[in-house]
Amino acid sequence: MLSLKDKVCVVTGAARSIGLAIAEEYSKNGAKVAMIDINPEVTSQAERLAREGYNVKGYLLDITDQKAVFACFEDIVATFGEVFALVNNAGIVDQRPFEEVTPEQIDKIMRVNVHGTIYCSQAALKSMKSLKNGRIINFSSKSGKTGSALMAPYSAAKGAIIALTHAMAFEYASNNIKINCICPGITDATGVWSAVSEGYTTNLHLSREEVIKKFTSKIPLGRLTDIQDLVEFVYFLTVSGDYCTGQAFNITGGREVH
Ligand SMILES: NC(=O)c1ccc[n+]([C@@H]2O[C@H](COP(=O)([O-])OP(=O)(O)OC[C@H]3O[C@@H](n4cnc5c(N)ncnc54)[C@H](O)[C@@H]3O)[C@@H](O)[C@H]2O)c1
């Protein structure tokens, strides 16, 4: 296993939920961590971690702005050094009946999930090529493998991330850069699940308890995904998994098997 001591790790969507937990895990393992988010809370979370003695910095950034992304990564390299790992966790979801999907909604979903992942990866790859080493972990979803009703644009965006991961992995394998993605199932205590479950209560006319029961009943291991399940897997792909690239790993309690 690699040591993360003083390695530079960048996490997008790090103001809360899964991204914040990954940033904390990297920090606790000695990495220098750049936390990116469009939500200003990223700064206070980074300051909190810095007060606890970790080497972190928060960056207020909209990952859909390519110029701003490149400038941000220049600052990260100047502050911490070349980037070893990038976790493209930032993502958004929206839920509505397929025929009510608007051009604006499609654009927004694609721009944050797909364009944002591409821009941050382009910026980080410069560093990783110079290190001749690196890890990129993209966030797809179970919906990227088997699309979800009422979430067509999101499913399309997450499917695109799987194909993007394959293409990038092939292109950068010779630079010793390992590029994989993870496909989480419904993850409790997160912004995405909160938006999705609210959508289901509106669109399927179910109470929140009924929504949880309905979706949990489809999971062979009998529970929703925990943030910690994802943190552990992302950490494994960062410090180990040296012979793994171009894969899309299901973290779904057995719900998705392909
Ligand atoms: N929660 C789930 O059930 C679930 C399931 C499968 C996949 N995922 C994926 O996991 C990832 C994290 O999800 P989460 O539930 O922790 O979401 P979340 O909403 O709790 O956190 C996502 C973060 O991304 C940030 N973000 C959004 N747009 C941004 C932008 N343009 N620039 C920078 N930051 C931006 C948000 O401000 C937020 O802090 C997402 O990619 C999501 O699609 C989540």
The ligand as an ORCA input file, in Angstrom:
! r2SCAN-3c Opt
* xyz 0 1
  N     -26.123     10.099     -2.350
  C     -26.428      9.101     -3.166
  O     -27.378      8.341     -2.938
  C     -25.583      8.860     -4.389
  C     -25.767      7.684     -5.128
  C     -24.999      7.478     -6.268
  C     -24.049      8.412     -6.655
  N     -23.902      9.539     -5.919
  C     -22.906     10.526     -6.376
  O     -22.028     10.812     -5.298
  C     -21.546     12.157     -5.431
  C     -21.733     12.913     -4.125
  O     -23.112     12.914     -3.798
  P     -23.698     13.428     -2.411
  O     -24.942     12.687     -2.169
  O     -22.610     13.454     -1.381
  O     -24.136     14.909     -2.848
  P     -24.235     16.253     -1.995
  O     -25.258     17.086     -2.690
  O     -24.437     15.987     -0.552
  O     -22.775     16.842     -2.223
  C     -22.362     17.225     -3.510
  C     -21.490     18.458     -3.397
  O     -21.151     18.869     -4.738
  C     -21.149     20.284     -4.750
  N     -21.341     20.827     -6.098
  C     -22.483     20.805     -6.832
  N     -22.306     21.491     -7.967
  C     -21.021     21.947     -7.964
  C     -20.260     22.735     -8.861
  N     -20.775     23.199    -10.008
  N     -18.972     23.004     -8.544
  C     -18.437     22.555     -7.380
  N     -19.125     21.818     -6.476
  C     -20.410     21.517     -6.764
  C     -22.323     20.653     -3.830
  O     -22.260     21.994     -3.382
  C     -22.205     19.639     -2.725
  O     -21.447     20.111     -1.634
  C     -22.315     12.763     -6.602
  O     -21.550     12.711     -7.776
  C     -23.538     11.875     -6.720
  O     -24.110     11.885     -8.009
  C     -24.637      9.789     -4.789
*
